Amino acid sequence: MKKYLLIFIIIISSCSPNNNFQLNGNIKGLKKGTVILTKSIKGAEVTLDSINLNGTSKFTLGSYLNEPEVLKIKLTQSGIHNDEIEFFADKGITNFKTNLKRFSYESNFDGSDQQEKLDDFKTMLIRFKEENLNLIKNQIEFSGNQEKLNIINRELINLKKREMYFIINFSINNNDSEISPYIAGKFLNDANQKYLDTIYNSLSKNIKESKYGVLLEGIIDTEN
C-alpha cells in the first residue's frame, strides 16, 4: 500500500500548476525504471521532469512550453540507459504508449498536430529505407552481373534523389507548421543551398520566428 501511495505522490508532484504541457504515458511491460523528459537547448540536453516507477507502467510528466518543440523521453533501468525517443510536443495533453521490448518501434503519440505530421513523414521515410534495403539485397544477389549492377546503382541514385525531393516538398507543403523548418534543418544538411533558401522563404512569418525557423536561418547563414 505504501509503495503505490509513494508512486502517486511522485506523479502529482511532477505536475506543477505552472506547466502547460502534460505527458500521460504507459510503457507496457515496464515494472521498474526511471522515465526522463528532456529537451535540447543550444546543443545541451536539459531535464524537464522525471519519475521513478516501481510496480506500475503508467506515469505523468509535465513541463512549460513557450512554443511547439521536440522533446525526448528517456528510459533507464537499473541505472543503465536503455532507450529514448523524440516527439513533437505542444501545449495541452499528449498521450504516449509503447512496449518495453520494442520501445521505439511500437511508440504511439496522440497529442500535437506537429507530431501527427511527423508520424506521416516518418512513415514515408520507412518506405524509402525499405526500398533501399531491397536494392542493396539485389546488389549482393547480382554481384557477378555488372550490367545488372549498373542498373541497380542507378536505381539507388534515383531513390536518394526521390527521398530528398520528398523531404523538400513535405517541408514546403507544411510551411505553416513548425515541422517544416525542423525537418529541413535535420534531414537536408547535405542538400543544395538553394533548397534550404526555398523552404525558408516559403515559411509563414510566425514559423520563421519559431525555434526551428530561427535554427534553419542560422544553418543557411552559416553556409553562405
Backbone hydrogen bonds, N-H to C=O, Kabsch-Sander energy under -0.5 kcal/mol:
donor,donor_aa,acceptor,acceptor_aa,energy
5,L,1,M,-1.8
6,L,2,K,-2.2
7,I,3,K,-1.7
8,F,4,Y,-1.9
9,I,5,L,-2.1
10,I,6,L,-2.2
11,I,7,I,-2.2
12,I,8,F,-2.2
13,S,9,I,-2.3
14,S,10,I,-1.1
14,S,11,I,-0.5
15,C,12,I,-1.3
16,S,14,S,-1.2
19,N,16,S,-1.8
20,N,63,S,-1.3
21,F,63,S,-2.0
22,Q,92,G,-2.7
23,L,61,L,-3.3
24,N,22,Q,-0.6
24,N,94,T,-2.6
25,G,23,L,-0.6
25,G,59,F,-2.7
26,N,96,F,-1.4
27,I,57,S,-2.4
28,K,26,N,-0.8
28,K,98,T,-2.6
30,L,27,I,-2.2
33,G,53,L,-2.0
34,T,76,T,-2.8
35,V,51,I,-2.4
36,I,74,K,-2.9
37,L,49,D,-3.3
38,T,36,I,-0.5
38,T,72,K,-2.6
39,K,46,V,-2.0
40,S,70,V,-0.5
41,I,39,K,-0.5
41,I,44,A,-3.3
44,A,41,I,-1.8
46,V,39,K,-3.2
46,V,44,A,-0.5
48,L,37,L,-3.4
49,D,37,L,-1.5
51,I,35,V,-2.0
53,L,33,G,-3.7
53,L,51,I,-0.6
55,G,31,K,-4.1
56,T,31,K,-0.6
59,F,25,G,-2.2
61,L,23,L,-2.3
63,S,21,F,-1.9
65,L,63,S,-0.5
69,E,89,A,-1.7
71,L,87,F,-2.8
72,K,38,T,-2.4
73,I,85,I,-2.8
74,K,36,I,-2.9
74,K,72,K,-0.5
75,L,83,D,-3.0
76,T,34,T,-2.4
77,Q,80,I,-2.2
80,I,77,Q,-1.9
82,N,75,L,-2.4
83,D,75,L,-1.6
85,I,73,I,-2.0
87,F,71,L,-2.3
89,A,69,E,-2.9
89,A,87,F,-0.7
92,G,20,N,-3.0
94,T,22,Q,-2.8
95,N,110,D,-2.6
96,F,24,N,-3.2
97,K,108,N,-2.0
98,T,26,N,-2.0
99,N,102,R,-0.6
100,L,28,K,-3.1
103,F,100,L,-0.8
106,E,102,R,-2.4
107,S,104,S,-0.9
108,N,97,K,-2.0
110,D,95,N,-2.5
116,E,112,S,-1.5
117,K,113,D,-2.0
118,L,114,Q,-2.2
119,D,115,Q,-2.5
120,D,116,E,-1.8
121,F,117,K,-2.3
122,K,118,L,-2.6
123,T,119,D,-2.0
124,M,120,D,-1.6
125,L,121,F,-1.9
126,I,122,K,-2.2
127,R,123,T,-1.4
128,F,124,M,-2.0
129,K,125,L,-2.3
130,E,126,I,-2.6
131,E,127,R,-2.2
132,N,128,F,-2.2
133,L,129,K,-2.3
134,N,130,E,-2.0
135,L,131,E,-1.8
136,I,132,N,-2.0
137,K,133,L,-2.2
138,N,134,N,-1.8
139,Q,135,L,-1.9
140,I,136,I,-1.8
141,E,137,K,-2.3
142,F,138,N,-2.4
143,S,140,I,-1.2
145,N,142,F,-2.0
146,Q,144,G,-0.7
149,L,145,N,-2.4
150,N,146,Q,-2.3
151,I,147,E,-1.4
152,I,148,K,-2.3
153,N,149,L,-2.7
154,R,150,N,-1.8
155,E,151,I,-2.0
156,L,152,I,-2.2
157,I,153,N,-2.0
158,N,154,R,-2.5
159,L,155,E,-2.2
160,K,156,L,-2.1
161,K,157,I,-1.9
162,R,158,N,-2.6
163,E,159,L,-2.4
164,M,160,K,-2.1
165,Y,161,K,-2.7
166,F,162,R,-2.0
167,I,163,E,-2.1
168,I,164,M,-2.3
169,N,165,Y,-2.7
170,F,166,F,-2.7
171,S,167,I,-2.2
172,I,168,I,-2.3
173,N,169,N,-2.8
174,N,170,F,-1.0
175,N,172,I,-1.3
177,S,174,N,-1.9
180,S,174,N,-0.6
180,S,177,S,-1.6
182,Y,178,E,-1.5
183,I,179,I,-2.5
184,A,180,S,-2.3
185,G,181,P,-2.4
186,K,182,Y,-1.6
187,F,183,I,-2.9
188,L,184,A,-1.5
191,A,188,L,-1.2
195,Y,192,N,-1.4
196,L,192,N,-1.1
197,D,193,Q,-2.2
198,T,194,K,-2.3
199,I,195,Y,-2.3
200,Y,196,L,-2.7
201,N,197,D,-2.7
202,S,198,T,-1.1
202,S,199,I,-0.5
203,L,199,I,-0.7
203,L,200,Y,-1.1
204,S,175,N,-1.9
208,K,204,S,-2.1
209,E,205,K,-1.4
210,S,207,I,-1.0
214,V,210,S,-2.5
215,L,211,K,-1.9
216,L,212,Y,-2.1
217,E,213,G,-2.1
218,G,214,V,-2.0
219,I,215,L,-2.0
220,I,216,L,-2.2
221,D,217,E,-2.5
222,T,218,G,-2.0
223,E,219,I,-1.6
224,N,220,I,-1.2
